[in-house]
Amino acid sequence: MKDFCEVSEINEATFYSWMKKYRSKPEDDVKACLSERQDFTTIQVLPSVKVTKPGLFAEVGSIRLYKEVSGKYLKALLP
């Protein structure tokens, strides 16, 4: 869980808050929500691959970004 929060860049308290919110829902409410949606499909979740170095997210000219950044940050990089 700690690794997941680090990779997802979320606070552990936020993770537990959402987990509590969705686990506390009565089963009937969850079934009712799912029955309204007809576009769900079953997926297979594969184990994640451990990455030792961050992967390249984007490259423009000599600028390399290794994660998503805000527009404000990008504007600051421009001459």
Phi and psi in degrees as a GROMACS rama.xvg file:
@    title "Ramachandran Plot"
@    xaxis  label "Phi"
@    yaxis  label "Psi"
@TYPE xy
-62.0373  -43.8496  LYS-2
-63.1878  -41.7415  ASP-3
-58.7889  -46.6737  PHE-4
-64.0471  -38.3704  CYS-5
-66.0351  -46.9154  GLU-6
-65.1558  -38.9178  VAL-7
-82.4686  -4.92653  SER-8
55.5666  47.8657  GLU-9
-125.004  154.319  ILE-10
-73.9148  144.235  ASN-11
-61.5699  -35.6757  GLU-12
-63.7864  -37.8642  ALA-13
-64.3895  -42.5747  THR-14
-58.1373  -49.7564  PHE-15
-66.6115  -33.5478  TYR-16
-62.4442  -47.0144  SER-17
-67.8841  -38.3473  TRP-18
-62.4562  -42.2773  MET-19
-63.7372  -42.0809  LYS-20
-60.2064  -46.5195  LYS-21
-81.6346  -27.2707  TYR-22
-75.9099  -22.7482  ARG-23
-85.9201  -4.86956  SER-24
-68.6244  136.533  LYS-25
-61.5157  145.388  PRO-26
-57.3456  -36.3362  GLU-27
-63.9539  -38.472  ASP-28
-63.6814  -41.3736  ASP-29
-64.8506  -45.5635  VAL-30
-61.9371  -40.0098  LYS-31
-63.2484  -41.9571  ALA-32
-61.5668  -45.5952  CYS-33
-69.4585  -34.2586  LEU-34
-69.4723  -24.9946  SER-35
-73.189  -27.1487  GLU-36
-94.604  123.407  ARG-37
-104.539  -2.23207  GLN-38
-100.466  16.0947  ASP-39
-81.3498  150.663  PHE-40
-140.684  159.209  THR-41
-79.7037  136.648  THR-42
-124.492  157.399  ILE-43
-105.192  125.337  GLN-44
-95.9723  120.353  VAL-45
-95.2971  151.891  LEU-46
-61.8452  143.139  PRO-47
-75.9481  153.997  SER-48
-93.0109  131.204  VAL-49
-73.367  128.226  LYS-50
-108.008  122.327  VAL-51
-84.5281  -33.8547  THR-52
-116.731  145.081  LYS-53
-65.5384  142.016  PRO-54
-81.486  156.358  GLY-55
-72.6863  125.244  LEU-56
-88.54  -46.1833  PHE-57
-157.311  154.106  ALA-58
-142.608  126.094  GLU-59
-131.942  112.628  VAL-60
62.7507  -125.161  GLY-61
-95.6326  4.97021  SER-62
-93.1962  124.598  ILE-63
-117.3  129.205  ARG-64
-113.743  134.853  LEU-65
-107.451  2.81594  TYR-66
-160.705  167.982  LYS-67
-66.2628  137.251  GLU-68
-127.696  163.663  VAL-69
-77.9274  162.467  SER-70
-62.9654  -36.0908  GLY-71
-60.9232  -41.8661  LYS-72
-63.2889  -44.5408  TYR-73
-63.1651  -40.4094  LEU-74
-61.7323  -35.9567  LYS-75
-67.5928  -24.0819  ALA-76
-78.6673  -22.8384  LEU-77
-72.3203  144.165  LEU-78
